[in-house]
Amino acid sequence: METAYASDAYDLAKRAAKAVIHKFGGAHDVLAVLGSGWAHAASVLDATNEISVTEIPGFIKPSAIGHGGTLKSVTVGKSRVLLLTGRTHLYEGHGVNSVVHAVRTAAFSGCKTLVLTNAAGCLREDWGVGATALISDHINLTGFSPLTGADAPAPLHGRFVDLTDAYSARLRAIAKRVDPTLHEGVYMGFHGPHFETPAEIRAARVWGADLVGMSTVMETIAARHMNMEVLALSLATNLAAGISGEKLSGDEVLAIGKASASRVGGLLAEILKQIDLETEKK
């Protein structure tokens, strides 16, 4: 099986895009990545077709608990949406290009918009477990960047990508119209797979983080490099280490995700509908 840590990751993504376009009969407009706790959106949105990611060049089936390995094609209004039921994380050990392979594939498949979802540890006790938040900015503590190494081929030259507006204010405004109660905050990305220490969480607070997790930041950087507009949402599945005094576990994350599934699935579906309506007006 070819993997996205091949010497030419962009060429591999182009070939993957051709396979996706062939399988689904044309280009798409949006990629939505379903993180932990967001899988219910796949049942809320009726897929017209689907494929195992292992059938697409460069994709690896995720090994993280709660992450599926399917790419679905969904029609939302006049938009065609690629729905990825799980992601590859840095801690799975396949390299950063594998983490962002789906984003690059989607961009070469015609997608101009990326919607990311994740489960996150929450530093805001006033939000509470189960809260949903828009990511307004991030702090990358993974030690990695998808733009490391040789410069991308034309017309993607330029590794020094501006992340001033990494998370689209326009898309966040659309999401807030769908649900005005959505929180908004800064996400700090760690490598994982271990949970953060209480000392790291205290440092994250000082730095201005509201949420912590092990995904999202690589995909966002790659998407902005590909000139995609990004919206990201977090489901707060636990209070971060040392805040509640309780021990953390992956089972807790999955339990909160399951309890919130219907709510967040419906929220994501409605946001995608509103993005389609706004795009149609442009």
C-alpha positions, -999 to 999 in steps of 0.1 A, spaced: 0 0 0 13 35 -9 14 59 20 14 97 23 50 98 36 61 90 0 87 113 -14 62 133 -34 32 138 -11 15 162 -34 17 139 -64 2 111 -42 -26 135 -32 -33 143 -68 -36 106 -77 -58 101 -47 -80 129 -59 -84 114 -93 -95 81 -76 -120 100 -55 -134 120 -84 -137 88 -104 -154 69 -76 -179 96 -68 -185 109 -103 -171 144 -101 -156 171 -79 -167 182 -44 -169 215 -26 -164 207 11 -144 182 32 -158 175 67 -136 155 90 -155 137 118 -135 135 150 -143 116 182 -179 123 193 -190 136 159 -197 103 141 -235 107 143 -233 134 116 -227 106 92 -261 92 99 -278 126 99 -264 133 64 -275 108 38 -245 95 19 -250 89 -18 -219 68 -21 -190 57 1 -156 40 -1 -131 25 24 -101 48 27 -78 19 21 -90 18 -15 -77 53 -21 -40 59 -28 -21 72 2 -48 67 28 -43 46 60 -72 34 81 -71 53 114 -61 32 145 -75 57 171 -105 45 190 -137 60 178 -124 68 143 -138 51 112 -122 45 79 -147 55 54 -150 84 29 -186 93 20 -201 116 -6 -230 137 6 -251 163 -11 -261 193 10 -282 217 -10 -262 224 -41 -229 215 -25 -211 182 -27 -195 172 6 -168 147 13 -174 132 47 -144 115 63 -154 93 93 -120 94 110 -86 110 108 -49 99 111 -31 114 141 6 122 145 9 98 173 -1 69 150 34 72 137 29 74 99 43 109 95 29 144 91 21 139 54 -3 111 62 -20 133 88 -28 160 61 -32 136 31 -70 138 32 -69 176 32 -46 178 2 -66 151 -16 -98 171 -10 -82 203 -23 -72 186 -55 -107 172 -57 -122 207 -59 -129 214 -22 -126 250 -12 -138 246 24 -126 224 52 -148 217 83 -128 200 111 -143 185 143 -126 170 173 -129 160 209 -109 182 233 -100 187 269 -115 219 282 -97 244 304 -129 265 309 -148 252 339 -176 277 332 -182 259 298 -186 225 313 -182 190 299 -202 184 267 -199 220 256 -193 227 219 -169 254 209 -156 271 177 -119 273 174 -108 309 167 -71 302 168 -45 276 177 -12 271 194 9 244 178 29 224 204 33 193 183 68 202 171 57 195 135 45 214 104 31 198 72 52 224 53 86 211 65 110 199 38 112 206 1 90 234 -12 57 224 -28 54 222 -66 40 250 -86 15 266 -82 18 258 -45 52 274 -40 56 292 -7 61 275 27 57 307 48 19 305 50 1 334 68 -20 319 96 -34 353 108 -68 342 98 -63 304 99 -99 299 112 -124 318 90 -143 346 107 -169 343 80 -175 306 86 -176 311 124 -203 338 119 -223 313 100 -220 287 127 -229 313 154 -261 321 135 -270 284 135 -263 282 173 -257 315 191 -247 296 223 -215 282 208 -184 290 227 -153 303 210 -117 298 220 -81 289 213 -71 253 208 -36 240 218 -24 211 198 -2 185 214 14 154 198 -1 128 221 -11 100 225 -7 105 263 -29 131 280 -13 163 291 1 167 326 -15 192 351 17 213 348 13 214 310 -24 225 314 -13 253 338 12 264 312 -15 262 285 -38 285 306 -10 311 309 -5 309 271 -42 316 265 -55 282 255 -92 272 262 -90 237 247 -63 210 243 -62 181 219 -41 159 196 -54 168 161 -66 197 139 -35 220 138 -17 201 111 -48 199 89 -55 236 93 -20 246 83 -21 223 52 -56 236 43 -45 272 45 -15 264 23 -39 249 -2 -60 281 0 -90 264 17 -112 282 41 -113 265 75 -140 260 102 -132 239 133 -154 228 161 -145 211 194 -166 189 217 -154 193 253 -153 157 264 -134 163 297 -120 189 319 -82 190 312 -57 173 335 -56 186 371 -87 208 369 -113 184 383 -89 162 402 -102 131 383 -81 108 363 -84 110 325 -92 81 301 -101 74 265 -133 57 277 -145 90 292 -139 108 259 -159 82 240 -188 82 266 -193 120 264 -190 118 226 -217 91 225 -240 111 248 -236 142 227 -238 124 193 -273 134 182 -268 171 192 -235 176 176 -244 156 145 -274 178 140 -254 209 146 -228 200 120 -255 190 95 -272 224 99 -239 243 96 -231 226 64 -265 235 50 -260 272 60 -225 272 44 -241 259 12 -267 286 13 -241 314 18 -220 300 -10 -250 300 -33 -255 337 -26 -220 347 -35 
